[in-house]
């Protein structure tokens, strides 16, 4: 049992010269968050400008400096976040206020673009490893199953979008949901919901909860099509121009009681007919029912991450859920989770 009153936080900055400045008693507004469409965890805090070892803090906390956040919840100090300062905002207000945002190492995947190509049959894990190696990002846990993908032509895409595409394709084959995350200086690819223990939150610890439903992103039909070259349209300098015909190979229906809301899958993106069918079923599994957006605020457990499984018994929430997004608020010792049904 964790006593929330005993949860402690420790924030420091590691300077390029090797000096470490403790900011635990100086920082306010300390928070960190993981969002569904962002690989990197963002850490934010503010400090009143003052002197440390004879120099103003705003002179020492420069872009590129390293932040280290640790927490203790009764099991000793453990690292929660390692970051790189990417955003520095100084405002003169009395002694001045410095606002800092730092991101974990995966920010380099979000901010970097490249052209890469992987041949048909390349394993998903091989692609992830290759991209991480190219950017000198150490790879730790790799939970991806053996899944061979169709040819992957990436053109002027961020490395994060390449990795996300690979993970999405693995999921579309019915192999489960996987999360890319950083911790303790390594990048990990972990299967969602494998955390132990699984924490339960009852109504008496939930300070606020919301539950919204819509069909804005609903898919009720998936059409599977293939491209076929047609006749030569005209001859000119060089090669003739060919028309492209689309052939409907199959349609897979879901909850058409909501009307026809159609998605298209191109069979060329998959290496077998079975894989195409799996992808169509996965689209309906993921988007074939009304979307529910549920947000819950509870006392903070600093170690909980996006992709972890939790249990709720509060209001309309009853059962197991996967954390899709999370924000930790150290000042208020609380966290707000966006959760989805656990698969």
Protein Blocks (a to p, Z undefined) as FASTA:
>chain_A
ZZfklpccddddddfkopacdfklmpghiacdddfklmbdcdddddddddeehiafklmm
cghiacdddddehiapadfbdcddfbdcdddehjopaddddddfklmmmmpccdddddeh
iafklmmmmmmmmnopacfddfbdcddddddddehiafklmmmmmmmmmmmnonapaddd
deehiacdddehiaccdddddfklmmbdcddddfklgcfbdcdddddddddfbdcehjad
dddddddfbdcdddfknopadddddfklpcbfklmmmmmmmmmmmmmcccdddddddddd
fkbcghiacdddehjbgcjdddfbdcddfklopacddddddZZ
